[in-house]
Amino acid sequence: MSFNCSYFLQSDIEEPVTTIEHLAALGAFGTAFGIFGIISTVTVTAIFVLSIFHVVRKHPSQWRRLVTWIVSMPMIVSILSLVTFLVPGAAILCDTVKQSYLPFVLMHFIDLSLLIEGGHRDTVQDLKDKDIPINFCRPPWCCVGLCYRNVNYNKKNLRIMKSLVYQTPLFQLLINLLMAILESAGVLERVIRNNAFATLGIINIIFFTIGMYGYNVLTTGFSQISEWKNYPLKARVLFVCVVLLKVQTLILLLLGVGGSIPCVEPYISPVVMRKSIESALCLVEALIFGVIFYPVFRVVDSSASRLGLHTSPTTISVVSLDDVQA
């Protein structure tokens, strides 16, 4: 490996590197993580299948779709990362799907939180009854002075906080699709010195951090009333997983700009190497969080009563002897 990658600046390389060339150029690193990626992805998929069996058997029917979205995240990340590592030409598509998928999981977690509490109206009423104010001093936007702690929940501000979370999947999807289209057209290159990428990247970060802020504000309030067992732990694990996957992408991008990402001439450019390193990290993280997600989201309690899922008691009619004779 070399840090002098002027070859890729002087050469006009259009054809993506093949899987065989990519793994051969990476040497022992490529072989080791190729094997590890296959094993870890199979393991995470098996954990997901076990989780689905548990979801179907133990969770109320109204919860199943949303819980499935949440517990599927490590598997989806692992599959996309493995494909990116083995097939560098599919990196744009896989990265677009991954970056758009993560905010949808956060949105579904908020949906599930409201569903468990009985809906929007019941949630607001529970927060009012327990006199729980909105805590606006939550990361990542608490640094700008949003620390008003004496504002009570109502329908309006709860909807505003929800909209902050719900806008994230939409704008992340649109921005990532636009970036993928422009990159395929040769207009955009995923390096900071490219003006189009830098502009869209900054907008993407802003919308994502706004969504994470709304998520943290809502889950802080919900954790004090939720009947879903270990709710704060669930919210925190999901937050850490999504933020870690997003932040490491930004860090690797900055390292690439600083020339800290090596290359392997003439096969692997610094951009491809950065994606390979990120994929390898994601494979490890997906396995770790897959193991963590299984016990954390496996817990089921009696909160289904809020959904009216209790079966009505069986009514036994008593028939008199005179009625039988008649």
C-alpha positions as CSV (number, residue, x, y, z in Angstrom):
1,M,0.0,0.0,0.0
2,S,1.1,3.5,-0.7
3,F,0.0,7.0,0.3
4,N,1.4,8.5,-2.9
5,C,-1.7,8.1,-5.1
6,S,-0.9,10.5,-7.9
7,Y,-1.5,7.7,-10.4
8,F,-5.3,7.9,-9.9
9,L,-5.2,11.7,-10.4
10,Q,-3.3,11.4,-13.7
11,S,-5.1,8.4,-15.1
12,D,-8.7,8.3,-16.5
13,I,-10.0,5.1,-14.9
14,E,-13.6,4.4,-15.8
15,E,-14.0,0.6,-15.3
16,P,-14.6,-0.5,-11.7
17,V,-12.2,-2.9,-10.2
18,T,-13.4,-6.6,-10.3
19,T,-13.9,-8.7,-7.2
20,I,-10.8,-10.8,-7.9
21,E,-8.6,-7.8,-8.5
22,H,-9.9,-6.1,-5.4
23,L,-9.3,-9.0,-3.1
24,A,-5.9,-9.8,-4.6
25,A,-4.8,-6.2,-4.3
26,L,-5.8,-6.1,-0.6
27,G,-3.9,-9.3,0.1
28,A,-4.3,-10.9,3.5
29,F,-6.6,-8.1,4.7
30,G,-9.0,-8.7,1.8
31,T,-9.0,-12.5,2.3
32,A,-9.5,-12.3,6.0
33,F,-12.3,-9.8,5.9
34,G,-13.9,-11.5,2.9
35,I,-14.2,-14.8,5.0
36,F,-15.1,-12.9,8.2
37,G,-17.8,-10.9,6.3
38,I,-19.5,-14.0,5.0
39,I,-19.4,-15.7,8.4
40,S,-20.6,-12.7,10.3
41,T,-23.4,-11.9,7.8
42,V,-24.7,-15.5,8.0
43,T,-24.5,-15.2,11.8
44,V,-26.4,-11.9,11.9
45,T,-29.0,-13.3,9.5
46,A,-29.5,-16.3,11.7
47,I,-30.0,-14.0,14.8
48,F,-32.5,-12.0,12.8
49,V,-34.5,-15.2,11.9
50,L,-34.5,-16.1,15.6
51,S,-35.7,-12.7,16.4
52,I,-38.6,-12.9,13.9
53,F,-39.7,-16.2,15.4
54,H,-39.8,-14.5,18.8
55,V,-41.6,-11.5,17.3
56,V,-44.3,-13.6,15.7
57,R,-44.8,-15.7,18.9
58,K,-44.6,-13.1,21.6
59,H,-45.4,-9.7,20.3
60,P,-48.9,-8.3,19.6
61,S,-49.8,-8.3,15.9
62,Q,-49.8,-4.4,15.8
63,W,-46.1,-4.3,16.9
64,R,-44.7,-6.9,14.6
65,R,-44.0,-4.9,11.5
66,L,-42.3,-2.1,13.4
67,V,-40.2,-4.4,15.6
68,T,-39.1,-6.3,12.5
69,W,-37.9,-3.1,10.9
70,I,-35.8,-2.3,14.0
71,V,-34.2,-5.7,14.6
72,S,-33.4,-6.1,10.9
73,M,-31.0,-3.2,10.9
74,P,-27.8,-5.1,11.8
75,M,-28.6,-7.7,9.1
76,I,-29.3,-5.1,6.4
77,V,-26.1,-3.2,7.3
78,S,-24.0,-6.5,7.3
79,I,-25.4,-7.6,3.9
80,L,-24.8,-4.2,2.2
81,S,-21.3,-3.9,3.7
82,L,-20.4,-7.4,2.5
83,V,-21.6,-6.7,-1.0
84,T,-19.6,-3.4,-1.0
85,F,-16.5,-5.1,0.2
86,L,-16.7,-8.0,-2.4
87,V,-18.1,-6.0,-5.3
88,P,-16.6,-2.4,-5.3
89,G,-18.7,-1.5,-8.3
90,A,-21.9,-1.8,-6.2
91,A,-20.6,0.6,-3.5
92,I,-22.7,3.6,-4.7
93,L,-26.0,1.6,-4.6
94,C,-25.2,-0.1,-1.3
95,D,-24.2,3.1,0.4
96,T,-27.3,4.9,-0.9
97,V,-29.6,2.1,0.5
98,K,-27.7,2.0,3.8
99,Q,-27.7,5.8,4.4
100,S,-31.4,6.0,3.6
101,Y,-32.4,2.9,5.6
102,L,-31.0,4.1,9.0
103,P,-33.4,7.1,9.5
104,F,-36.4,4.9,8.7
105,V,-35.5,2.7,11.7
106,L,-35.5,5.7,14.0
107,M,-38.9,6.8,12.6
108,H,-40.4,3.3,13.2
109,F,-39.0,3.3,16.7
110,I,-40.9,6.5,17.5
111,D,-44.0,5.0,15.8
112,L,-43.8,1.9,18.0
113,S,-43.3,4.0,21.1
114,L,-46.5,5.9,20.4
115,L,-48.3,2.7,19.5
116,I,-47.4,1.1,22.8
117,E,-48.6,4.1,24.8
118,G,-52.0,4.0,23.1
119,G,-51.5,6.6,20.4
120,H,-50.8,10.3,20.1
121,R,-53.6,11.5,22.4
122,D,-53.0,9.0,25.2
123,T,-49.3,9.7,25.1
124,V,-49.8,13.5,25.6
125,Q,-52.3,12.8,28.4
126,D,-49.9,10.5,30.2
127,L,-47.1,13.1,30.0
128,K,-49.4,15.7,31.4
129,D,-50.7,13.5,34.2
130,K,-47.2,12.7,35.3
131,D,-46.2,16.4,34.9
132,I,-43.3,15.6,32.7
133,P,-41.9,18.6,30.8
134,I,-40.1,18.6,27.5
135,N,-36.3,18.4,27.9
136,F,-35.0,20.4,24.9
137,C,-31.5,20.2,26.2
138,R,-30.6,17.1,24.3
139,P,-27.8,16.4,21.8
140,P,-26.8,17.2,19.2
141,W,-28.5,20.7,19.1
142,C,-28.3,21.4,22.9
143,C,-25.0,23.3,22.1
144,V,-27.0,26.2,20.6
145,G,-28.8,27.0,23.9
146,L,-32.0,24.9,23.4
147,C,-32.3,24.1,27.1
148,Y,-35.8,25.1,28.1
149,R,-36.9,22.6,30.7
150,N,-40.3,24.0,31.9
151,V,-42.3,23.6,28.7
152,N,-45.2,21.1,29.1
153,Y,-46.1,18.6,26.5
154,N,-49.2,19.2,24.3
155,K,-50.4,18.0,20.9
156,K,-48.7,20.7,19.0
157,N,-45.2,20.4,20.4
158,L,-45.3,16.6,20.3
159,R,-46.2,16.8,16.6
160,I,-43.4,19.2,16.0
161,M,-40.9,16.9,17.6
162,K,-42.3,14.0,15.6
163,S,-41.9,16.0,12.4
164,L,-38.3,16.5,13.1
165,V,-37.8,12.8,13.2
166,Y,-40.1,12.0,10.3
167,Q,-38.4,14.5,7.9
168,T,-35.1,12.7,8.2
169,P,-35.9,9.6,6.2
170,L,-37.5,11.7,3.4
171,F,-34.7,14.1,3.0
172,Q,-32.0,11.5,3.5
173,L,-33.5,9.4,0.8
174,L,-33.9,12.3,-1.7
175,I,-30.3,13.7,-1.0
176,N,-28.7,10.2,-1.2
177,L,-30.6,9.4,-4.5
178,L,-29.5,12.7,-5.9
179,M,-25.9,12.1,-5.0
180,A,-26.0,8.6,-6.5
181,I,-27.5,10.0,-9.8
182,L,-25.0,12.8,-10.0
183,E,-22.1,10.4,-9.2
184,S,-23.2,8.0,-11.9
185,A,-23.4,10.9,-14.4
186,G,-19.9,11.9,-13.5
187,V,-21.0,15.3,-12.1
188,L,-20.2,14.4,-8.5
189,E,-17.3,12.7,-6.8
190,R,-17.5,11.7,-3.1
191,V,-14.6,13.8,-2.0
192,I,-14.8,17.1,-0.1
193,R,-13.0,19.1,-2.7
194,N,-16.0,18.5,-5.0
195,N,-18.4,21.4,-4.5
196,A,-21.6,19.4,-5.3
197,F,-20.7,16.7,-2.9
198,A,-19.6,19.1,-0.1
199,T,-22.9,21.1,-0.5
200,L,-25.2,18.1,-0.5
201,G,-23.1,16.5,2.3
202,I,-23.5,19.5,4.6
203,I,-27.3,19.6,3.9
204,N,-27.5,15.9,4.6
205,I,-25.7,16.3,8.0
206,I,-28.0,19.2,9.0
207,F,-31.2,17.3,8.3
208,F,-29.8,14.1,10.0
209,T,-28.7,15.9,13.2
210,I,-32.2,17.7,13.4
211,G,-33.8,14.3,13.2
212,M,-31.5,12.9,15.9
213,Y,-32.3,15.9,18.1
214,G,-36.1,15.2,17.8
215,Y,-35.5,11.5,18.5
216,N,-33.5,12.3,21.7
217,V,-36.1,14.8,22.9
218,L,-39.0,12.4,22.4
219,T,-37.3,9.3,23.8
220,T,-36.2,11.2,26.9
221,G,-39.9,12.0,27.7
222,F,-41.2,8.6,26.6
223,S,-38.7,6.8,28.8
224,Q,-40.5,8.2,31.9
225,I,-43.9,6.8,31.0
226,S,-43.3,3.9,28.6
227,E,-44.7,0.5,29.6
228,W,-42.2,-1.1,27.2
229,K,-39.7,-2.8,29.5
230,N,-36.1,-1.4,29.4
231,Y,-37.3,1.4,27.1
232,P,-34.3,3.8,27.8
233,L,-31.8,1.0,27.0
234,K,-33.6,0.2,23.7
235,A,-33.6,3.9,22.7
236,R,-30.0,4.3,23.7
237,V,-28.7,1.2,21.8
238,L,-30.5,2.2,18.7
239,F,-29.2,5.8,18.9
240,V,-25.6,4.7,19.4
241,C,-25.8,2.2,16.5
242,V,-27.1,4.8,14.0
243,V,-24.8,7.6,15.1
244,L,-21.7,5.3,15.0
245,L,-22.4,4.2,11.5
246,K,-23.0,7.8,10.4
247,V,-20.0,9.4,12.2
248,Q,-17.5,6.9,11.0
249,T,-18.4,7.7,7.4
250,L,-17.6,11.3,8.0
251,I,-14.4,10.6,9.8
252,L,-13.1,8.3,7.0
253,L,-14.1,11.0,4.5
254,L,-12.0,13.6,6.4
255,L,-9.1,11.2,6.6
256,G,-9.3,10.7,2.8
257,V,-9.1,14.5,2.3
258,G,-6.0,14.6,4.5
259,G,-4.3,12.0,2.5
260,S,-4.4,9.4,5.3
261,I,-6.1,6.7,3.2
262,P,-3.7,4.6,1.2
263,C,-4.1,3.1,-2.3
264,V,-2.9,0.1,-4.2
265,E,-1.9,1.0,-7.7
266,P,-3.3,0.4,-10.3
267,Y,-6.4,-1.3,-8.8
268,I,-7.5,0.4,-5.6
269,S,-7.9,4.2,-5.4
270,P,-8.1,6.0,-2.1
271,V,-11.9,6.3,-2.6
272,V,-12.3,2.6,-3.1
273,M,-10.0,1.9,-0.2
274,R,-12.0,4.2,2.0
275,K,-15.2,2.3,1.1
276,S,-13.5,-1.0,1.8
277,I,-12.3,0.1,5.2
278,E,-15.7,1.4,6.1
279,S,-17.3,-1.9,4.9
280,A,-14.9,-3.9,7.1
281,L,-15.8,-1.7,10.1
282,C,-19.5,-2.0,9.4
283,L,-19.2,-5.8,9.3
284,V,-17.7,-5.9,12.7
285,E,-20.2,-3.4,14.1
286,A,-23.2,-5.2,12.6
287,L,-22.1,-8.4,14.2
288,I,-21.7,-6.7,17.6
289,F,-25.0,-4.9,17.4
290,G,-26.8,-7.9,16.1
291,V,-25.8,-9.8,19.2
292,I,-26.8,-6.8,21.4
293,F,-30.2,-6.3,19.6
294,Y,-31.4,-9.8,20.2
295,P,-31.6,-9.7,24.0
296,V,-32.5,-6.0,24.2
297,F,-35.5,-6.1,21.8
298,R,-36.5,-9.7,22.9
299,V,-38.0,-8.5,26.1
300,V,-41.8,-8.5,26.1
301,D,-44.0,-7.3,28.9
302,S,-47.7,-6.9,29.6
303,S,-48.1,-3.5,28.0
304,A,-50.3,-5.0,25.3
305,S,-53.2,-4.2,27.6
306,R,-52.9,-0.6,26.4
307,L,-53.7,-1.8,22.9
308,G,-56.9,-3.5,23.9
309,L,-55.4,-6.9,23.1
310,H,-56.8,-8.8,26.1
311,T,-59.3,-11.3,25.0
312,S,-62.7,-10.8,26.5
313,P,-63.7,-13.4,29.2
314,T,-65.6,-16.3,27.9
315,T,-69.3,-16.0,28.7
316,I,-71.0,-19.2,29.8
317,S,-74.8,-19.2,29.5
318,V,-76.8,-21.2,32.0
319,V,-79.6,-23.1,30.5
320,S,-82.4,-24.0,32.8
321,L,-84.0,-27.5,32.9
322,D,-87.3,-26.1,31.8
323,D,-85.7,-24.7,28.7
324,V,-84.1,-28.0,27.9
325,Q,-87.4,-29.8,28.2
326,A,-89.1,-27.2,26.0
